[in-house]
Amino acid sequence: TLLAVERTTRILVVEDEAPIREGLESLFGTQGMEALGAPDGERALELLGAGGFDLVVLDLMLPRVPGLEVLRRMRGRGDPTPVLVLTARGAEDDVVAGLEAGADDYVTKPFGVRELVARVRGLLRRPSRAGAEDAQAPRRLVLGDVTLDLDALEVRWAGGTLRLTSREGDLLSFLTARAHRAVTREELLVEVWGYRDGSIRTRTVDVHVQQLRAKLRGVPGGEEWIGTVRGRGYRFEGELA
Ligand code: CA
């Protein structure tokens, strides 16, 4: 007899507000997942150190060790576990800082349960690496004097090096594989973020693109790389060698 052994999805919920934390734990429970709660950043880091999580839901406003610091330390030690950050309404700076520190997506409080579950399922699906069809695509691209190394998540040129987050790497991988063609926000949500339903209402794509553009301004010619296609989405406009 063949036994299909399927490991239960494990989610770490880092949130100091007990009603939200416990609500999320039971919500994930009803979705057939196993959720563990951490009430502060220190406990979160302990649990993360032991490993074995498929996703982290991370509130940014936390006692002891703040959420951003938890995220930076995770990424600093090479932990690639997808992270969905929870931010307060109106805290745009938190969103930008979270994405810069390596978060994969964010949800603004108060959030709807269905939306949160859809986001979590999307991030767990992780077709990322910008989709199977791109598996053979060159991961090291040359634009003039600049090398875009998507494996190392670096942009390198004579004057410096820019580090990319893994999500920024996925985004650039998807866009460069379709250079000079318009790509819609919906395609990006489905293909890069893994959201099956591209109609999910989120500004994640736009916020990530804005953030990436701001970083690329420091790269020679980099400010030209990602163009906006009005009413449609984005297009990679750099000249690939
Ligand atoms: Ca909090």
Boltz pocket constraint, residues with backbone or C-beta under 6 A from the ligand:
constraints:
  - pocket:
      binder: B
      contacts: [[A, 15], [A, 16], [A, 17], [A, 59], [A, 60], [A, 61], [A, 62]]
      max_distance: 6.0
